[in-house]
Amino acid sequence: MAPILDTSIIVRYLTGDPPRLATRAARIIDSGEVLAIPDVVIAETAFVLASVYGVARSQVVETLVALVQKRNLVTLPAAKGEIIQALLMCRPSRRVSFADAMVWATARSARAEAVYSFDQRFPEEGIELRRDLA
Protein backbone atom coordinates (compact mmCIF):
# COMPACT_ATOMS: atom_id res chain seq x y z
CA MET A 1 0.00 0.00 0.00
CA ALA A 2 1.30 3.41 -0.97
CA PRO A 3 1.75 6.11 1.66
CA ILE A 4 -1.42 8.14 2.25
CA LEU A 5 -1.57 11.93 2.05
CA ASP A 6 -3.41 13.81 4.77
CA THR A 7 -5.46 16.94 4.11
CA SER A 8 -2.82 19.14 5.76
CA ILE A 9 -0.22 18.18 3.14
CA ILE A 10 -2.56 18.75 0.22
CA VAL A 11 -3.86 22.09 1.48
CA ARG A 12 -0.30 23.37 1.99
CA TYR A 13 0.67 22.13 -1.48
CA LEU A 14 -2.30 23.81 -3.18
CA THR A 15 -2.27 27.10 -1.28
CA GLY A 16 1.44 27.69 -0.74
CA ASP A 17 0.56 28.66 2.84
CA PRO A 18 2.68 28.78 4.91
CA PRO A 19 5.62 28.78 2.48
CA ARG A 20 7.88 26.54 4.60
CA LEU A 21 5.28 23.79 4.85
CA ALA A 22 4.21 24.30 1.23
CA THR A 23 7.77 23.62 0.10
CA ARG A 24 7.88 20.43 2.15
CA ALA A 25 4.49 19.35 0.78
CA ALA A 26 5.67 19.96 -2.79
CA ARG A 27 8.77 17.83 -2.21
CA ILE A 28 6.53 14.99 -1.10
CA ILE A 29 3.85 15.25 -3.78
CA ASP A 30 6.19 16.09 -6.67
CA SER A 31 8.70 13.37 -5.73
CA GLY A 32 7.19 10.88 -8.14
CA GLU A 33 6.58 8.39 -5.34
CA VAL A 34 3.20 6.69 -5.63
CA LEU A 35 0.93 8.27 -3.00
CA ALA A 36 -2.69 7.60 -2.05
CA ILE A 37 -5.42 10.12 -1.31
CA PRO A 38 -8.54 8.88 0.47
CA ASP A 39 -11.75 10.28 -0.92
CA VAL A 40 -12.63 11.90 2.38
CA VAL A 41 -9.39 13.88 2.18
CA ILE A 42 -10.50 15.23 -1.19
CA ALA A 43 -13.81 16.32 0.33
CA GLU A 44 -12.11 17.87 3.35
CA THR A 45 -9.61 19.68 1.12
CA ALA A 46 -12.47 21.09 -0.94
CA PHE A 47 -14.12 22.35 2.24
CA VAL A 48 -10.94 24.00 3.52
CA LEU A 49 -10.17 25.64 0.18
CA ALA A 50 -13.68 27.06 -0.10
CA SER A 51 -14.40 27.99 3.50
CA VAL A 52 -10.99 28.97 4.90
CA TYR A 53 -9.25 30.27 1.77
CA GLY A 54 -12.33 31.60 -0.04
CA VAL A 55 -11.56 29.77 -3.29
CA ALA A 56 -14.51 29.84 -5.71
CA ARG A 57 -16.31 26.51 -6.10
CA SER A 58 -15.45 26.19 -9.80
CA GLN A 59 -11.76 26.79 -9.02
CA VAL A 60 -11.85 24.21 -6.21
CA VAL A 61 -13.16 21.69 -8.74
CA GLU A 62 -10.49 22.57 -11.33
CA THR A 63 -7.72 22.44 -8.73
CA LEU A 64 -8.74 19.06 -7.32
CA VAL A 65 -9.30 17.53 -10.77
CA ALA A 66 -5.77 18.59 -11.73
CA LEU A 67 -4.39 17.18 -8.48
CA VAL A 68 -5.94 13.73 -8.80
CA GLN A 69 -4.82 13.51 -12.42
CA LYS A 70 -1.17 13.54 -11.35
CA ARG A 71 0.32 10.21 -12.44
CA ASN A 72 1.86 9.37 -9.07
CA LEU A 73 -1.37 9.88 -7.11
CA VAL A 74 -3.98 7.19 -6.59
CA THR A 75 -7.33 7.63 -4.91
CA LEU A 76 -8.87 5.46 -2.25
CA PRO A 77 -11.23 3.73 -2.36
CA ALA A 78 -12.78 5.23 -5.48
CA ALA A 79 -11.17 5.15 -8.93
CA LYS A 80 -9.72 8.36 -10.39
CA GLY A 81 -12.33 8.44 -13.16
CA GLU A 82 -15.16 8.24 -10.65
CA ILE A 83 -13.56 10.92 -8.45
CA ILE A 84 -13.23 13.25 -11.44
CA GLN A 85 -16.82 12.60 -12.52
CA ALA A 86 -18.01 13.26 -8.95
CA LEU A 87 -16.05 16.53 -8.73
CA LEU A 88 -17.47 17.68 -12.04
CA MET A 89 -20.97 17.04 -10.65
CA CYS A 90 -20.24 19.67 -8.01
CA ARG A 91 -19.44 22.44 -10.50
CA PRO A 92 -22.84 23.57 -11.78
CA SER A 93 -24.49 24.22 -8.42
CA ARG A 94 -24.33 23.73 -4.69
CA ARG A 95 -26.84 20.88 -4.97
CA VAL A 96 -24.21 18.16 -4.62
CA SER A 97 -21.82 18.48 -1.67
CA PHE A 98 -18.20 17.47 -2.08
CA ALA A 99 -18.60 14.81 0.63
CA ASP A 100 -21.67 13.29 -1.05
CA ALA A 101 -19.82 13.34 -4.35
CA MET A 102 -16.99 11.28 -2.83
CA VAL A 103 -19.44 8.76 -1.36
CA TRP A 104 -21.07 8.53 -4.80
CA ALA A 105 -17.67 7.93 -6.42
CA THR A 106 -16.84 5.20 -3.92
CA ALA A 107 -20.18 3.50 -4.55
CA ARG A 108 -19.63 3.60 -8.31
CA SER A 109 -16.06 2.30 -8.03
CA ALA A 110 -17.07 -0.52 -5.70
CA ARG A 111 -20.05 -1.36 -7.89
CA ALA A 112 -22.18 -1.14 -4.75
CA GLU A 113 -25.65 -2.53 -5.02
CA ALA A 114 -27.10 0.73 -3.71
CA VAL A 115 -26.52 3.72 -1.48
CA TYR A 116 -28.76 4.40 1.49
CA SER A 117 -29.28 8.08 2.18
CA PHE A 118 -31.85 10.41 3.64
CA ASP A 119 -30.15 13.34 1.89
CA GLN A 120 -32.59 14.67 -0.70
CA ARG A 121 -29.70 16.19 -2.65
CA PHE A 122 -27.61 13.02 -2.91
CA PRO A 123 -26.58 12.42 -6.58
CA GLU A 124 -28.49 9.54 -8.18
CA GLU A 125 -26.76 9.36 -11.56
CA GLY A 126 -25.71 5.79 -12.32
CA ILE A 127 -26.49 4.35 -8.88
CA GLU A 128 -29.51 3.01 -7.03
CA LEU A 129 -30.38 5.37 -4.22
CA ARG A 130 -32.42 3.93 -1.36
CA ARG A 131 -34.08 6.09 1.24
CA ASP A 132 -35.30 3.22 3.42
CA LEU A 133 -35.12 -0.58 3.79
CA ALA A 134 -37.99 -1.30 1.36
ZINORPE-V154615 format. One line per field, one symbol per residue. burial: 1 if it has 9 or more other ideal C-beta (glycine too) atoms within 8 Angstrom, else 0. A space follows every 50 residues. Layout:
burial->???
This chain:
burial->00011010111111100000110111011000001111101111111111 00101010011011101100011111011101111111110000011111 1111111110010110100001100010110000
